[in-house]
């Protein structure tokens, strides 16, 4: 059995677990469903995508990887992006903090 394959599966499991726990924390803090928070996030995402980001600024969006930051190409992942005219471009060269790496 390929040990790197096992590590990769474990890595993605931990990423999914982090998002699951975040949703549970929102529900606990608000004492209600996280649906309103999710809806607001969707609206913000679409606004940034269509209206664009300010020059020199970027937002985090879940987009298909092009291999940036060591994320396998084709995998949907949250990246820093600049948006313009309904298109996005992954921001390159940002330092990734050790705590973010899984």
C-alpha positions in Angstrom: 0.0 0.0 0.0 1.3 3.5 -0.9 2.0 5.4 2.3 1.9 8.8 0.5 -1.7 8.0 -0.6 -2.7 7.3 3.0 -1.1 10.6 4.2 -2.9 12.5 1.4 -6.3 11.0 2.4 -5.5 11.8 6.0 -4.7 15.4 5.0 -8.0 15.9 3.2 -9.9 14.3 6.1 -8.4 16.8 8.5 -9.4 19.7 6.1 -12.9 18.5 6.0 -13.0 18.0 9.7 -11.9 21.6 10.3 -14.8 23.0 8.1 -17.3 20.7 9.9 -16.2 21.9 13.3 -16.3 25.6 12.1 -20.0 25.1 11.1 -20.7 23.6 14.5 -19.0 26.5 16.3 -21.2 29.0 14.3 -24.3 27.1 15.3 -23.2 27.0 19.0 -22.3 30.7 19.1 -25.4 32.0 17.4 -27.7 29.4 19.1 -29.3 28.9 15.6 -28.5 27.5 12.2 -25.5 28.6 10.2 -27.8 28.9 7.1 -27.9 32.8 7.3 -24.2 32.9 7.7 -23.8 30.6 4.7 -26.2 32.7 2.6 -24.4 35.9 3.4 -21.1 34.3 2.4 -22.6 33.2 -0.9 -23.8 36.8 -1.6 -20.4 38.2 -0.7 -18.7 35.6 -3.0 -20.9 36.5 -6.0 -20.5 40.2 -5.4 -16.7 40.0 -5.3 -16.6 37.7 -8.3 -18.8 39.9 -10.5 -18.0 43.4 -9.2 -14.3 42.6 -8.8 -11.8 43.3 -6.0 -10.0 46.6 -5.5 -6.6 46.9 -7.1 -4.1 45.2 -4.8 -6.7 43.4 -2.7 -7.8 39.8 -2.8 -10.4 37.6 -1.2 -10.6 33.9 -0.5 -12.7 31.8 -2.9 -13.2 28.1 -3.4 -12.0 27.5 -7.0 -10.4 24.7 -9.0 -6.7 24.5 -8.3 -4.2 25.0 -11.1 -1.5 23.5 -8.9 -0.8 26.6 -6.9 0.5 26.4 -3.4 1.1 22.6 -3.8 -2.6 21.8 -4.1 -3.2 19.2 -6.8 -4.6 20.6 -10.0 -8.3 20.2 -10.4 -9.1 20.0 -6.7 -11.5 22.7 -5.4 -9.8 24.6 -2.7 -10.0 28.0 -1.0 -7.3 30.3 -2.6 -6.5 34.0 -2.4 -7.9 35.5 -5.6 -8.2 38.8 -7.4 -11.5 39.2 -9.3 -12.3 41.4 -12.4 -15.2 41.3 -14.8 -16.6 38.0 -13.6 -13.2 36.3 -13.8 -10.7 35.4 -11.1 -6.9 34.9 -10.8 -5.2 33.0 -8.0 -2.8 35.3 -6.2 0.7 33.9 -6.3 3.7 34.1 -3.9 1.9 34.6 -0.6 3.6 33.0 2.4 1.5 30.2 3.8 1.6 30.1 7.6 2.7 26.8 9.2 -0.6 26.5 11.1 -2.6 26.6 7.9 -0.7 23.7 6.3 -2.2 20.4 7.1 
